[in-house]
Amino acid sequence: MIRKKEESGLEKLQSYGTVQLLRYMLLPYWGLLLSLLVLLLSGMALDLANPFVLGLFIDTAKSGGSLQFLWVLAGAFFGVVILRQAVLVCETGIASSLQMSTTNTLRTSVLRHCLRLDFSFYQTHLPGELIERIDGDISTMGNFLSRFIISIVGNCLLVLGMLISLILIDWRLGCFLVVFSVSALFLLKHLQQRMGPVWEMQRQASADLYGFLEERFSGTEDIRASNAVAYMLRGHIEQTRKMWRVASQAGFLSTSLFQAMHWIFTLGTIIALALGIWLFQSGAITIGTIYIIVRYSTMLQGPLMGFTFQAQDFQQANASLRRVRQMLGTAGSIVDGPRQALPEGTLSLAFEQVNFSYGLDMPVLKDLSFQVKPGTILGIVGRTGSGKTTITRLLERFYDPDSGAVLIGGVNLRDVSVQAVRSRIAMITQEVTLFHATLRENLTVFDTTISDERIHQAIALLGLEQWLETLPQGLDTAIEPGNMGLSAGESQLLTFARVFLKDPDIIVLDEASSRLDPTTERRIEQALDHLLVGRTVVIIAHRLSTLERADSILVLEDGVCQEYGLREELIVTPNSRFAQLLKTGLDEPVEAL
């Protein structure tokens, strides 16, 4: 039910425009919004009051008013300035809190959506690009949100207050500044329309650069070993040159826009000052009122320029919104089935005439069929590219077959929710992923229902008690991958501990011990003696010696089942492919056979 609500919310986000998105993100925080509105009204009143205080001070001083009253006005001016700064600090704090609250909600929604997408999505989107979308684009939208209330609402109130005050002082002067403000806004809007596509191009260039750097840094070891540093630097220069072109264009347009605004407001101030002098000479206003007019004329520049910059922020935010909405609109092909659980107990596995390709019109699995009885072990052997890993991905439902069916416990995986499938399967590969978190969190993968007692039992079973005792804070020790003194074998043993704690019904072993030293491999073999009991297991073999535990053997070649049967029967069958492979030696890599 919760997941359906989340998916419904994501569907709404995909169709939202900028204004709708603002309402969706801001309404849950109406309390902060109300507080911010009160502060904005207070700040507007203080901004409008200060010129009147100084104008009254000038007129009082010119007319020879009492010194005591002048001191009162000076104190009032100072008090208004201090109070305005305090209000500004509160405004900024509440706006920042509002920004973080709203953007974190959206960031979580986008991240959740990305984590549910198929593997094919990650083959076409680099991690750096995704980081730029989830963090960079949403941060841009957050900056817009945090300034929207202050810049748009606050400036609107301030401009309205100043124009009304000027109309009350003299309707002719007030009408001129109203016409000037509206004309300036229209002109600035026309200039701003050219900025939108440029900002979108700049954000895309930034995403491309992040993606390039992430991909190259992740392969630093191979780049150095292959003497390809020059190639990486050349690629980096090309990416930065592309970003420089777009940034230069954006900078030129921004500077031109700023200069245009400067001259527009300078002209408006000159005309307002001339009108003030004319009104003073005609006896309609005082010197203090001229100060108010000039002050308000110059103060108009801030809000009107604020509108312009906010329009620029709006265009950047709108460009970011389009990219985020495009990502949210990317639909996954893996859809939850109606069933919420697989059958209880040990589970069987079956592939029934499965065909699968990665969308390149090159079949990876072709009419593949086999069965694994509950509690038995299937060994899969084949050369690189034969489809072994693809079988494990279909079992975990990272992909669905193009045709045919994958069954667990006699249930077609298309009829079961993804969470129900993956909660019953554990996969151990050669690649070890450790998180920047505590040892406890790394072992439980953030499952708080697992007790420390079970964790200590798993660690003891794997012979890691002495290593645990050397850690300064035990299970609460922060794990930093690459900086914990962990050997490859010890890291692999931690992944085995995860499987012990998960207690799955099906285990997939992708040659998890092929890169380990003999001592660590023996420890893992002892752990497997306990781990595999009573469970259905699939072993992806890179060496024939790892198949000694298997009950049945599947020989793959180019996605086709070349041979399938009980291991003991295949061994004694002289012309079987498996028996011929065994003659080459148990420790030979399968790829070399």
MIRORO-354463 format. One record per atom (N, C-alpha, C): x, y, z negated. Coordinates in pm, whole numbers, plus 50000, padded with zeros to 5 digits. Atoms other than C-alpha are relative to their C-alpha. Layout:
<semis>
XYZ ...
</semis>
This chain:
<semis>
500844988050000 500005000050000 500885012650000 499114988450007 502825024149909 500715002150133 499304998849873 504655016150228 499085005450109 500944995049901 501525022350436 499815015049984 500144985750024 501135056450271 501235007550051 498784993649953 504795064550346 500005000850151 500025000149854 504385054250710 498985010050054 501014990249959 501225075250735 500565014149988 499394986850018 503155104950596 501025003050108 499034998149894 505935099750852 499325003050132 500734997349876 503395098651134 499525014550004 500424986050005 502055132451019 501185009350028 498844991649980 505555147151007 500405000750147 499615000449860 506155136451367 499185010050083 500884991249922 503215157951486 499975014249947 500074986750061 503795188051261 500845010250078 499234988649955 504865221851395 500695006249880 499234994050109 507055245151191 499105005149889 500904994550102 504155262451014 499354988849920 500605011550070 502465229250934 501014993349908 498975006050083 505735215750805 500255008349875 499844991350116 506135246050580 498914997349897 501115002550092 502705239850432 500154986349933 499845013550054 503405202550390 501084999649892 498875000650091 506715209150213 499835009149879 500054990150107 505775239350001 498824998349906 501205000750084 502265231949873 500174991749873 499825007650125 503355204949623 500705008049891 499274992050097 505445231749454 499355013849985 500754987650006 502705257949421 500375008249876 499614992750120 503865266849069 501225008750024 498824992149966 507285277549193 499635011250097 500424989949903 505615295749482 499315011849931 500724989350072 503345315049244 500985008749922 498994992450075 506305324849025 500805009050093 499234992249903 508215336249331 499195011750052 500864989249953 505255356849451 499935011349898 500034989850106 505025374949116 501315007949999 498714993149999 508755382649130 500135009050123 499934991949878 508455394949489 499205012949986 500824988150022 505635418749396 500685009649902 499284991650097 507655431149100 501185007050066 498854994149930 510735436449317 499595010750098 500494989949906 508705455049578 499655012949926 500384988150077 507295478549314 501245007649952 498784993550047 510785485449176 500745006850115 499344993949884 512225491749526 499295012950043 500754988049962 509445516549598 500135011149896 500004990150108 509755533749259 501285008249996 498734993050017 513455542649269 500135012750084 499924987349925 513325567949557 499115010949943 500884990150061 510375585249387 500645006049876 499324995050120 512385587849063 501085010050038 498944990849957 515355603349247 499435012550065 500634988149940 513075626149450 499495009549894 500484991650110 511455638749131 501175006449926 498794994650065 514935643148978 500535012050078 499494989149915 516025664749275 499115012449989 500934988650008 512895686549264 500055006649862 499934994350136 513135690548885 501275008149981 498724992950014 516795700348902 499985012950080 500024988149915 516185724949187 499115011049941 500934990150057 513265741349005 500405004649861 499534996050132 515265744948681 499254993449887 500725007350103 513385718848482 500884997249879 499295002350125 514325708548131 501064989050016 498925009949996 517575689448078 499554986749940 500485012350065 515805664447851 499234991450099 500775007649901 513405654748131 500914993850107 499045005549903 516345650448370 500694987549945 499405011950064 517965626548121 499024988350000 501015010749997 514715607148103 499934993650139 500045005249863 514605604348483 501264991950033 498755007449977 518275593548493 499954986349932 500145012850069 517555566748234 499034990850069 500985008249928 514505555248426 500624994050126 499345005049880 516585552348743 500924988349966 499075010650040 519245531748565 499234987549957 500795011450045 516605509548402 499384992450117 500595006649882 514895502848738 501064991950074 498925007149930 518255493248895 500334986949928 499685012150078 519065468648613 498894989750011 501135009249994 515585453848616 499894993750139 500075005449863 515685450048997 501044989150020 498985010349987 518935430548976 499604987149927 500465011850075 517445407448712 498924992550078 501055006349919 514395401248931 500624992850120 499345005949885 516695394249228 500674986749963 499375012450045 518625368149029 498964989049982 501075009850019 515395350748930 499424995450133 500505003649868 514125352049289 500924989950067 499035008749934 517325335949419 500014986149936 499995012950070 517285308749152 498784991650034 501225007549970 513665298949213 499974995850146 499975003549858 514115300249592 500954988450026 499055011149983 517165277249567 499424987049947 500665011950054 515245253049346 498944994950095 501035003749904 512405253649596 500634993550124 499315005649883 514845247049881 500434985649974 499495013450028 516445216749715 498864990149981 501135009150023 513105202049608 499344996050131 500705002949875 511515204849951 500884992350098 499145006649902 514505194650162 500384986049955 499695013650046 515355164749941 498854990650031 501165008249965 511815152049996 500044996250148 499935002849857 512175155450373 501204991350034 498795007849974 515725141650370 499784985349964 500295013850040 514535110750183 499074993350100 500935005749903 511675105650429 500724996150129 499275002949877 514015107650730 500964988449979 499065011050027 516615084950569 499264986749990 500795012350011 513945059250481 499584995050138 500415003849864 512715059950840 501174994050077 498825005049928 516245055150978 500394986149952 499625013150054 516925025750746 499064989050047 500965010049954 513825008250883 500104997250149 499925001749856 514815011751246 500874987950036 499295011949954 516234983151452 501495002950016 498584998649975 519914976551506 500275007150132 499804993649871 519474988751864 500075015149985 499954985750025 518905023751726 501415004349963 498664996550045 522335023651563 501064997450107 499095001849889 523955011651885 500035012150091 500074988049916 522875044052056 500175013049921 499824988050082 523335068151763 501194997649907 498825001350084 526735072651598 499685004549857 500244996050139 526855075351215 500195015049978 499794985650017 528285110551240 498835008250048 501184992949948 525325121551451 498844998949903 501105001950095 522885106651200 500225008549875 499694991750116 524665124450914 499665014650030 500314986249962 524345157251104 498505002250004 501464998649995 520625150851157 499425000349859 500605001550132 519835139950801 500455011149906 499494989850092 522045165550629 500055013750066 499814987049938 522975193350873 498715006650044 501244994249950 519625198451044 499025003149888 500944997750110 517595194650727 500515011149908 499474988850078 519955218250543 499685013350069 500394987949926 519325243750819 498555003549974 501414997650030 515615239450766 499825004549855 500104996050141 516145242350390 500435014449978 499584986150010 518065274850428 498895009450048 501124992049949 515175288250632 498885000749897 501065000350100 512695277150367 500345008749880 499624992650121 514675292450081 499945015050023 500034985749971 514855326250257 498665004550056 501254996349935 511425325050417 499125008349907 500874993050095 509505335550106 500545013949971 499414987150036 511975363050014 500065009350120 499774991349885 512755375850362 498725003950072 501224997049924 509385373050534 498945006249911 501074994950086 506835376950255 500465012549925 499514988650075 508985400250044 500205012350087 499784988649912 510005422050337 498705005650056 501324995249954 506425423650467 499365009049895 500574991950108 505245436150130 500735013249984 499214987850017 508105461150108 499735010050113 500284991249886 507545475050459 498605006049989 501374995050015 503805477750398 499925010749893 500014990250109 504385495750069 500655013150041 499314987849958 506865520350224 499175007850101 500794993149898 504635528250523 498775006749938 501164993950068 501595534050300 500445012449921 499504988550076 503685556850075 500315011850090 499664989349907 504945576650376 498755006350060 501264994549949 501405580250512 499365009149895 500554991650107 500295593750174 500785013049986 499204987650006 503205618650181 499615009350114 500414992249884 502375630550536 499584990250109 500535009949907 500195612050784 500764999950132 499274999449873 502195624451086 501304992149991 498755007350020 505455611250948 499754985149986 500335014150020 503835578950837 499634993150129 500415006149872 502245572651178 501194997950092 498825001749916 505555578651354 500794987649959 499205011350045 507375553151137 499274986750020 500745012249970 504565527851184 500234995950146 499795002849857 504865530951563 501454995550024 498595003649983 508665529751537 500284985849953 499765013450054 508625498351321 499464989150092 500605009949911 506245479651551 500804998950130 499235000149876 508225489951862 501344993149981 498715006350028 511505479551703 499874984849989 500205014450014 510105445451613 499784993350135 500255005849868 508835439151965 501304999350082 498744999849926 512185449352114 500974989449948 499095009850059 514155427751872 499524985850029 500525013249967 511845398351937 500374996150143 499635002749861 512515401552309 501484995950008 498585003550000 516265400752243 500244986349938 499815012650072 515885370852009 499614987850084 500505011649924 514125348952266 501124992750074 498885006249929 517435342552440 500874991649908 499125006850094 518975328252122 499614985549973 500475013450038 516815297152070 500734988650068 499295011149933 518305274252340 501474999349963 498584999850034 521825285352245 500254993549865 499845006150133 521365275851879 499804984950006 500215014549988 519995241851978 501214993250063 498805005649938 522995235852203 501154999649899 498924999750098 525315245851918 499834988849897 500235010950097 523685221351673 500314986450064 499725012549933 523925193451932 501514998150018 498545000849986 527595201451998 500644996449867 499505003450133 528205199851623 499764985349969 500305014250024 526465165851603 500924991050081 499095008049916 528575152751893 501414999749940 498674999450060 531755164351720 500074991249876 500025008550119 530785147651391 500014985350039 500045013949956 529955115551575 501344995450052 498675003449947 533315115951757 500994997849886 499045001150111 535295121851437 499734987749915 500325011650083 533425095251240 500454987150067 499645012249927 533955069051509 501514998250005 498545001249990 537655076951550 500654997649864 499425002250132 538385079051177 499774985649952 500275013850041 536725045251121 500944990250069 499065008749929 539165030751376 501425005049995 498674994150010 542285049051253 501104989650010 498975010349999 544245017051197 500264994850142 499855004949863 543585004051549 500575010850091 499504989149916 544265038251704 501515001549982 498564998950024 547675040251538 500754988050055 499325012149953 548545004251615 500094999650151 500035000149854 547625009351981 500655012350060 499334987849953 549545042252001 499045008750081 501034992449928 546325059752102 499695013349931 500234987450070 546735090751883 499805011450099 500134989349900 547205112652189 498624999850064 501355001049943 543955099352335 498975005949904 500954994850099 542115107452011 500075015349995 499864985450005 543545142752002 499435006550126 500544994549876 542615148252367 498475000349994 501455000350015 539055137352295 499515010549903 500384989850098 538945160051991 500065013950062 499894987049934 540135189452201 498825002350093 501134998749910 537415182652457 498715003149924 501204997550080 534735181452187 500015014149940 499934986650060 535975213152015 499905010850107 500144990249892 536265230952352 498535001850036 501434999349973 532625222352419 499295008249893 500634992650108 531645235452076 500415014750004 499534986249991 533785266752129 499225007850104 500764993149895 531975275152452 498635004249949 501364997150048 528555272752290 500045010249887 499904990750112 529675290751972 500355014050048 499644986949945 531235318752178 498785006850060 501214994449942 528015323552370 499045004849892 500894996350111 526005323652047 500535012349927 499414988650069 528465347951885 499845012950078 500164988149917 528325371952180 498575005249993 501404995850005 524525372352180 499655005649863 500294995150135 524405376651800 500585014049980 499374986850014 526865405851812 499245010650080 500774990649917 524935422052095 498695003649932 501254997650070 521735418151898 500205009349882 499724991750117 523305433551587 500255014550042 499714986449954 524625463451781 498735007050048 501264994249955 521245468851945 499155004549882 500764996350120 519565468751604 500585012449934 499364988550064 522115493351469 499625013250068 500324987749927 521475518951742 498515003349992 501454997650011 517695514651723 499675006849868 500334994550132 517615521751349 500685013449978 499364986850008 520105550351378 499125010650066 500904990749930 517785566751630 498765002849916 501184998150083 514775561251402 500265008949881 499654991850117 516555576751103 500185014650041 499794986349952 517585607551307 498665007050025 501314994049971 514015613351424 499235002649870 500694998050128 512615608351070 500585011949925 499364988650067 515175633150933 499585013250065 500424987849930 514255658651201 498575003849964 501384997350040 510565655151118 499945005249857 499984995450139 511355659250748 500445014449989 499534986050002 513295691350813 498915009350050 501094991749945 510425704951024 498895001849898 501064999150101 507885696850751 500455008549882 499494991950111 510125712650486 499965014850036 500004986049958 510505744550688 498585005850008 501394995349995 506735746050727 499365000349862 500494999550136 506365743050349 499104988449961 500895011350027 504555709550363 500594990549896 499375009350093 507105690050156 501175006949932 498874994750076 509915695849906 501294993050041 498705006449974 513625687349916 500004985649948 500085013550056 512945657549692 499224990650091 500795008249908 510325645149937 500814996650124 499115003149886 512845647950222 500914988349965 499155011350041 515125625350022 499224986950007 500825012149998 512265600449983 499814995150144 500215003549859 511595601550359 501254993550059 498745005449946 515245596250450 500314986449937 499705012750070 515635569250187 499124988850052 500915010349949 512555550250305 500334996350145 499645002749861 513665553950668 501194990550008 498855008950000 517005537850591 499664986549936 500415012650063 515355511950366 499234991150098 500725008049900 513165501250660 500944991350081 499045007649919 516305489550836 500234986149942 499765013050062 516875461650584 498914989750028 501075009749972 513445444850609 499854996650147 500185002849858 513195449050987 501144991550055 498895008749960 516675434651038 499854986249937 500285012950063 515675407850791 499054991650083 500925007149911 512765399151019 500764994050119 499265004649883 515195396251309 500884988049965 499165011250040 517655374151124 499164987949962 500885011150034 514765353850991 499454993550126 500425005849872 513565349651349 501114991250055 498865008249957 517065336951428 500044987049920 500065012050083 516855313251132 498834991150041 501185007649957 513405303151252 500324992150126 499655007149878 514785294251595 500954988449971 499095010950037 517625274151440 499234988949929 500785009950072 515185257151203 499064992650093 500905006349905 512785250551489 500754990050087 499175009349923 515605234951693 500324987749916 499735011350089 516535213451392 498754991549980 501255007350018 512885204351342 499714991150121 500255008049880 512595192651702 500864987350000 499135011850002 515585169651659 499584990349891 500465008850108 514345156351325 498714993050039 501275005849957 510865151051470 500244989550109 499655009849898 512455133251767 500504987149936 499525011950070 514235110051526 498854992649931 501155006350064 511035104151331 499094993350102 500835005949896 509315096651660 500594987450059 499395012449953 511755068251729 499354988449926 500745011150062 509625037651665 500844987250003 499345013050004 511085004451558 499134989350060 500765011049939 510084972851738 499644989349898 500295009950104 510074952751413 498815005049918 501244995950068 506534954851274 499644989549896 500415009350106 505384939750946 498794991850042 501155008649977 503094910050979 499015000949885 501034999050104 499924905450773 500364992749870 499655007750120 501454880150532 501045007449918 499104992950090 503234894350229 501004990949931 499085009350066 505114863050123 500164987450083 499755013149942 506694831250252 499594989349898 500365010650096 505774797450098 501044998649889 499095001950113 507274790049758 500864987650021 499145011849995 510144765549713 501045000850111 498975000849896 512954754649941 499345000650138 500624997049872 512314765650297 500704993050116 499455005549876 512794749750637 500245011350099 499744990549893 514094767650946 499704993450134 500235005549867 513114763451309 500035011150104 500054991749881 513734779951646 499234992250105 500825006749900 511134771551909 500065007650132 499864994649864 512104779352269 500275015249997 499684985850019 513694812352169 500875005150114 499204992649904 514934836052436 500215014149945 499704986850056 516674868352343 501135006550078 498924991849941 518744896352497 500005013349928 499884987050066 519994929752369 499575011450091 500534989649913 518164948652642 500885003450117 499084997249890 520964946752896 499794990350115 500315009949897 519294920553117 501024988850005 499035011050011 521914895952997 499554991249883 500505008650107 520284867452799 501134995249908 499025004850099 522144859052479 499614986249950 500515013350035 519954829652372 499004995850108 500845004849889 518214808052632 499284987249958 500875011450029 515324785152545 500564991549886 499345006850112 516944776552211 498974994149904 500905006750095 515184751051988 500824991049908 499425009150099 516304733751667 499215001349871 500695000250129 515024725251319 501004996849889 499195002750118 516624725450974 499054996649887 500895004350107 514924705950699 500315007749872 499774992950127 514484721850354 501144993649921 498925004850085 517594719050137 501164993950074 498895005649923 519904708250421 500865011250057 499024990349952 522884725050582 500204997950150 499765000149856 523174733850951 501315007150028 498764993849956 526594740551100 499885003950146 500074995149862 526694761851416 501415002650048 498664998649946 529804760051632 499885004650145 500014994949864 530594778251954 501065010650017 499004989849973 533004801852122 499445013949971 500434986150017 532914839452073 499065003950114 500974995949900 529864853552251 498994989350036 500935010949968 527964820752247 498625002349941 501304997050057 525134835552034 499854996149854 500085004450141 526014823451682 499485011249910 500394988950087 525724857551514 498595004750032 501364996149962 522554865251710 498964991549928 500925008750073 520884835351546 499785005349858 500144994850137 521604849951201 499215013049998 500744987449994 520234883851307 498504997750021 501425003449982 516994867851421 499424994349872 500485005650127 516744848951092 499695011149899 500224988850092 517074881450895 498955009850054 500964991549929 514594897151139 500525014150022 499474987449951 516934924651241 499495002450142 500614999649868 515524916551585 498904989450004 500975010549968 512524897251716 500374994050135 499675006149871 512984872152001 499145005850111 500774995549885 511904882052350 498834990650027 501075010049988 509894849952366 500364988449909 499785010750095 509494819052153 499735004749858 500314996850140 509274818751774 501114995249908 499125003850110 511514818251468 499124997449879 500865003850112 509884799951177 500824997249876 499435003250131 510784798750809 498874994749914 501085006350077 508774775050594 498774997650085 501125002449910 506624768250900 499225012450038 500714987449974 505594805150923 500795008150102 499384991449902 506334826451229 500385013349933 499544987950068 508454855851111 499255012450045 500794988549956 506324879651319 498745001949914 501224999450081 503454871651081 500285003849855 499624997350139 505384881250764 500645013749994 499354987050019 506544914550625 501514998249998 498545000649996 510234922350673 500574998249861 499485000850136 510764926750301 499864985749945 500215013650049 509304892250230 501034990450058 499005008749936 511734876150476 501375002449937 498644996950044 514884893950361 500204997649851 499865002850143 514144888749993 500314985449973 499775014450020 514454851050046 501284995250068 498795003749926 517664851650254 501175008449950 498764992950030 521234860750164 501044996650106 498995002149897 524024865250415 501365004049946 498634997250040 527754863550344 500854999950127 499174998849881 530064876050618 501445002949960 498604996950027 533774883350653 500175014549958 499924985850035 533094920650616 499405002249862 500434997550137 532824931850254 499675014949985 500424986150020 530864963550174 499875002749850 500094995650138 531464979649836 499555014549998 500584986650009 529585010849728 500745008449896 499484990950103 530795041349538 498985000349886 500945001650112 528935030049227 500704991549895 499405008350103 529555010148910 500104985650048 499875014249967 530604973748922 498664993049986 501325006150020 527194964148784 499095002750120 500864996549887 525424982849061 500464993450129 499495006949882 527704967549323 499614985350000 500345014250008 526944932449199 498504997750014 501455001849995 523204937049159 499375007050120 500504991849890 522874959949463 498825008449950 500914990250060 521004984349235 498674993949954 501195006650056 518474958649110 500105000249848 499914998150145 517884969448749 499374988749920 500655011250073 515924937748663 500994989049965 499005010550026 519114916448659 500745003449871 499404997750131 520474912848307 501534998650006 498555001250008 524134916348207 500424985549975 499675014050028 524044880348084 500134992150129 499925007049871 523344867548435 501235004650078 498824994949930 526084890048574 501264993249946 498825006450060 528654875848328 500064985250038 500015014149960 527564840448418 500534998550143 499545000649861 528124847048788 501495002850009 498574996749998 531524862948722 500824988449945 499285011450057 532574833548504 500054988450098 500065011049904 531484808648769 501025002050112 499054997149893 533744825949020 501425002049948 498664998850056 536704828048782 500555014049998 499574986150000 536804865848764 499975006249860 500104994350136 536614869348383 501225008249963 498784992650037 540244879948342 500075013350074 500004987349925 539904905948618 499025009849938 501004991250062 536754919748450 500545006049871 499464995150127 538604922648118 501025011150019 499014989649976 541234944848279 499355013550035 500664987549964 538644970748380 499725008349875 500114991750122 538525000248138 498605000749941 501384998750049 534715002048114 499154987950037 500745012249971 533754966648210 499065001650119 500984999149891 530604965248420 499655014450036 500294985949973 530255003048393 501155007050073 498884994049928 533575008748572 499565004250140 500364995149867 533135029848883 500894993350104 499285006649891 534105011249198 500265010350109 499634991549888 535995031049459 500684991150102 499445009149900 536535009649768 501395004350045 498644997449958 540205006949854 500895005249889 499194994250107 541355020049515 499734993149867 500305007350123 540454992949266 500984988749976 499075011150014 543394969449311 499374986750036 500695012349960 541004944049465 500654994350124 499535006749879 542474918949703 498804996750088 501085004049909 540484907550005 499224988449941 500675011550060 539744875349821 499095003849886 500834995850113 538494892449506 498775007750049 501154993049945 536284915249712 498984990250056 500905010149946 534854884949890 499284992549888 500645006950113 534214868149554 498875008549941 501084991550050 532164898449447 498744998550085 501185002149916 529894892949748 499344986649968 500595012750043 529454856849637 499225001849871 500734997350124 528464869949294 498655006450030 501284994049961 525794891049462 498994989250039 500905010749955 524344859749621 499514991849881 500415007250121 524344841349288 498885007549929 500974992050074 522404870049133 498695001650077 501224998949919 519944873049422 499194987249995 500655013150008 519174835649397 499054997650118 500865001349882 517904831949756 499654985450027 500375013549959 516254801649914 500754995750126 499245002749879 518244804550238 501295008149995 498714993349999 521944812850267 500624998550138 499295000049872 523784822450584 501455003449972 498564998050020 527594818750573 500655002050136 499304997349874 529424835650858 501504998949976 498585002950023 532814819450791 500595009649899 499624990150100 533184839250472 501384997849941 498695003050062 536454822350371 501114998850103 499025002449895 538304822850705 501245008749986 498864990950010 540584851850608 500625000049860 499545000250139 541364841750251 501224991249985 498865008550031 544474827350098 499504986749945 500465013450042 544324790150006 499474999549858 500475000650140 543974796549630 498615005949987 501324993750007 541054820449669 498974991650074 500945008249924 539504797749930 499554988049917 500415011250087 539554768849681 499015004749895 500944994750099 537824790849424 498625001950063 501284998249932 535154799349679 499344986650029 500555013349974 534744762749773 499364994349873 500575004750127 534164754749404 498695007449971 501234992350021 531614782849384 498894995150091 501005004849906 529854769549693 499374986949954 500555012550052 529464735849524 498785002549913 501154996450083 527094753149281 498965007850079 500904990749932 525624779149515 499084993250100 500765005949890 524434756349796 499034989249958 500865010950047 522674730649582 498535004250005 501444997549996 518934729049659 499595011450089 500334989049910 519084756149924 500224995950145 499815001849856 518764756750301 501115009450044 498794992449969 522054768350451 500304999250150 499504999449863 523304779550791 501445004849994 498594996750000 527084779750839 500445003150142 499414996249872 528604798951129 501484996649992 498655005450014 531884780251185 500955006350100 498894995849914 535064795651318 501134989849993 499095011350010 537044765251201 499184987549972 500795012350013 535844729451220 500014994749857 499935005150137 536964722450862 498865005149914 501094994550081 534154744650730 498684992550021 501235007349971 531594720650878 499904986849924 500045012550074 532414692150639 498804999149908 501205000050087 529464702650422 498724998250080 501224999549919 527014703250713 499324986450010 500795012249976 524214677850746 499734998350149 500265000549856 523504686751110 500855010450070 499104991449921 525474703651387 499265005050123 500514994149878 524424727551661 501185005750077 498914995149915 526914733251945 499395009550103 500504989749908 526244765552137 501045003150107 499134995249893 527664776452470 499185009150090 500714990049920 526544808252644 498525000649967 501384998850044 523354808952437 499144987850022 500745012349972 522354773652531 500454989149903 499685011250089 522154744152294 500604988650082 499325010849930 524734719752429 499864986749926 500115012450079 524334695352144 499405003449864 500614998150131 522244691851830 499684986349942 500295012850063 522064662951583 500634999249864 499405002150132 523084648551248 501514999050014 498544999649992 526764653951177 500604986050001 499425013450008 527484617751081 499774992250129 500265007049875 525844605051399 500865005450114 499194994349894 527714629451621 501474996049987 498605003850021 531054619751463 500294986350060 499775013949955 530634583051553 499584998050145 500355001049859 529384590751903 501185005150082 498734996049936 532584591152115 499855011050103 500134990249893 531204611952402 499285012849958 500664987750046 529594638552185 500995011750003 499144988349997 530934673952215 500675002349865 499454997750133 531404676251840 501144990449970 498945009850022 533444644051824 501265003750078 498854995949920 535664657052103 500715012149939 499414988450067 536174689651916 500814995749877 499305004650120 537184670951601 501364994150032 498735006249963 539984653351787 501125010350011 498974989649987 541774686851829 500575004449866 499524996150132 542134691751452 499015009049929 501014992850076 539964705251175 500345014749978 499624986250032 541964736951118 500185008850122 499904992049879 541984748551478 498815009650011 501134990849977 539914779651553 499124995050112 500935004649899 536784771451748 500235007250132 499844992249879 537504799651994 501154994950086 498855004749925 540754782752093 499774986450062 500235013649953 539124749252171 499375000050138 
</semis>
